[in-house]
Amino acid sequence: MYIYSTIYSYRKRGRKTNRIKGLGKKYVLGIVAAVIIVSLVGYTLYNVQPHEKKALIIDGLSIEFNNPDLIKGLREILHSRGYTVDVVNGTDVTLDAYKRMFDGGYNLIIIRVHSAPGEGVLVPKSSVVFFTSERTSVDKYFAEQVAGYVVKAKTLTRRESFYAITPAFIRSTPGSLDGAVVIVLSCFGMIGEDMPKAFIYKGASVYIGWNGYVTPSYMDEAGLALVKHLVIDGYTVSEAVESIMQEYGPDPYHGSELEYYPLNKGDLRLS
């Protein structure tokens, strides 16, 4: 009787000890699970925070057609919606300035530069090239010219010779445009499809520009309104472009119209 009671007592205490150990393990596992859940929630919340919105303005025309009110207006519009704005102007508009488009994580890229149709050899006349502010010389960018990434071109206003980038330059530059909306404040932005296709190939979501000559004053005023429609008013691309054509019409001297590419991105909104 005593022996049985002792054994029973030990067994009972053993079961109790095992239960305590089991509860301890469950407690520890519960803590570990809670830590994991909290970590995952924190990680998720961190990663769903809205990314910084960024805009890049390349203003090569600031040398010949300087318009500080335009840049101020663009800054105010973009800042009002939380954008960080980078501006490259004057003589800083070099090949490296164009390369910045591909590594800055920009949501919006505005290109305000001299441009011209291709010369018909390396670049078709039905395409466009964008000027840098770098004057031509005998030995600069030799390899890039041979490859067709850079050409020598003369401005249509003063017939001064500068290096200009081609659609091949856009296609060959490392990096991605990460869905950026590209607005070209320049002549011939939409002449042909080579340049628009190059930007889309590199990851731009949509490309907007005029299909011929444009006068600077008209282009700047309409361009500022276009950005306002996209950024503040929340218009889709097609709504914004149509509104500009209704409000301002074609260029008053040359009849050029604002267009976008590709046409299936008309419903896109600038995020």
N, C-alpha and C positions, 0 to 999 in steps of 0.2 A: 504493500500500500504506500509506503513511504517512498520506495524506489519509483513506483509508477507516478506518484505525485511530483517527485523531483523531475523525472523525465518530461512529464506533461508541462511542468513549469518552464523547463528549458526550451521545450518546443514552442510554448506560447511566447516566451520572451524572444525566441529566434524569429518567429513570425512577425512580432512587433518591430524587431530591429530591421527585418527585411522591408516591412512597410515604411519605416522611417527612411531607410536608404532609398526606396522607390520614390517616396515623396521628395527627397533631396534631389534625385536625378531629374524628376519632373520640374522642380523649381529651377534648377540650373538650365535645363533645356528651354524653359519658358523665358528666362532672362536672355539667353542667347537668341531665341527667336524674336524677342522684342527688340533687341539691339539691331538685328538684321533688318527687321521691318522699318524701324526708325531710320536706319541708314539708307535703305532703298527709297523711302519716301523723301528724305532730304535730298538724295541724288536726283530723283525725278523732278522735284520742285525746282532745284537749281537749274536743271537742264531745260525746263520748259519756260524759264524766264525769257522775256522777249529779247532777241539779240539787238545789239546796237544798230541803228539805221544810219547808213553813211551815203553821202553823195560826193561825187567828184566833178568839178567844173574845170575843163581845159579851155582857157580863154586866150588863144593866140591872136585874136583880133584886137586885143587890148592895146597893141602897138599902134595900129593904124586907125581903128574904130573903137577907141576906148569908151566904155559906157559903165562908169562906176555905179550909176543908179540901177542898172540891170543886175549887177552882181549883188548889190545891197538888197534889192528886192528878192532875188533868188535865195539869198541867205535867210532873210526874214521868213519867207514862206517855209523853207525847209526846217529852220530852227523851231518854228511854231509847232511842228509835228515831231520834234525830237530827233532830227537828223544832225549828225556831225558832218560839217561841210569842209572839204578840202578844195582849195582853188590853186590852180597852176596857171600863171599868166606871163605875158611878155616874153622875154628871152628864155624863160625857163621851160617853154614848150619845146622840148627836145624829144628824141626817140625814147629816152628813159621816162619822160613824162607820160607818153602813151603806154609804156609798159606797166605803169602804175595801175592801169585799169584792171590788170589781171591778177593783182596780188593784194588788193585792198579790201576785198569783201564788200564792194559797193552795191547798193540797191538801185542807185540812179547815177547815170553818167551823162553829163552834158558837154558836148563838143562844139565849141564856138571858134572856128578857125577858118583860114582861107582854104579853099579847095578848088579843084579843077578836074575836067575830064582827063582820062588817060591819054598818053601820047600816041597810042595805037600800035606800039611794039610790045613792050613788057606788060603794059596795061591797056586793055581795049578802050577805045574812045567812048564806049557805052558804059564805062565804069568811072569811079571817082577816086581821087587821091586826096589825103588830108595833109596840109602843110605843117611842118615844124617851123620854129623861128630860127633855125640854123641855116645860115647862108652857105651856099655851095662852095667847095674848094676842089683842088685837083686830086687830093689823096684821101679824103674822108669817106667812110662807109663804102669802101671799094667792094668788099665781099658781099655786103647787103645789097648793093646795086646789081652785082652779077647774079645774085639769087632772085632778084626781082622783088625784094622786100622794100626797097627804097628807090626812089627816082628823083631826078632833078626836075623842078617845075617852077614856072614863073607865075607870079600873081597876076590876076586879070586887071588889077587896078594900076599898079605901078610897073608891071613887067619886071619885078625883081626876082632873082633866082634863089630858091630855097630847096632844102631836102623835103620830100613828102613821103608819107607812108602809103602803102598799097594794100589791097585786100589780102595779098599773100603775107604781108607783115602781120596782119591781125591773125590769120590762121596759124602762123608759125610761132607766135610768141608763147612761151610756156605759161601755164596757169589757166584759170577759168574765169568767166565773167559771172558765174554763180547766179544766173537768173536776173541780171541787172536790166533795167529799162534804159535804153540808149536814145538820147535826143540829140539830133544834129542841127545846130543853128549855123547853117552854112549853105552856100550854093551847092546844087547838084547832089545833095545827100541821098536822094532816092533815084538818081539816074542809073538805070540798069539795076541788076540784083546782086552784082558781085560783092559789093561792100556790105549790104544788109545780110546776105547769106554768110559772109565771113564772120560777122558778129554773132549770128545765131549759131553757127557751127561752134564758136568758142563759148557758148553757154548763155548768151543774152536771151532774155525772154521775148523782147520786142524791140524794134528799131524804128524810129520816127524821124522823118526829114522832108525837105522840099524837093520837088522833082525838076528843078531848074534854077535859074538865077533868082536871087532874092536881094532886096535892098536892106542894108543893115538896120535902119530905123524900123521898118515894117517887121523884119525878122525878130528883132529884140522885143518889141512890144507884144507880138503874137506869141513869141516863145515864153515870155514871162506869164502870160495868161494861160498857156498850155500847161506849164508846171503847176500853176495854181489849181487848175481844174483837176489835175491828176493827184496832187498832194493834199490839198485842203478840201476841195469839193467832192472828192471821192469818185470822180467820173471813171468809167471804163476807158480804155484806149480809144475805141471807136467813138464814144460819146465826146471825149475831149477833142479829138481831131475834127469831128463834125462841127462841134461848137466853135472852134477857131475859124473854120471856113465860113460859118454863118456870121460870126461877129466881125471878122476882119477881111474875109474874102481872099481871093488869090493875091499874089504880089501886085500892087497897083501899076508897076512899070513893066513887069515881065510875065505876069500871068501864072507864075508857078504856084502849085498847090501842095498842101501838106498831106503826106501819106504815111502809112505804116506798113511794116512787114514783120512777120507773115500775116496774112489776112485772117487766119484762124485764131489770132490772139486779140481780136477786137474786144472780147469780153474781159480781158485782163484788167485788174486794178492794181495800182501800185501799193504794195503792202507796207 
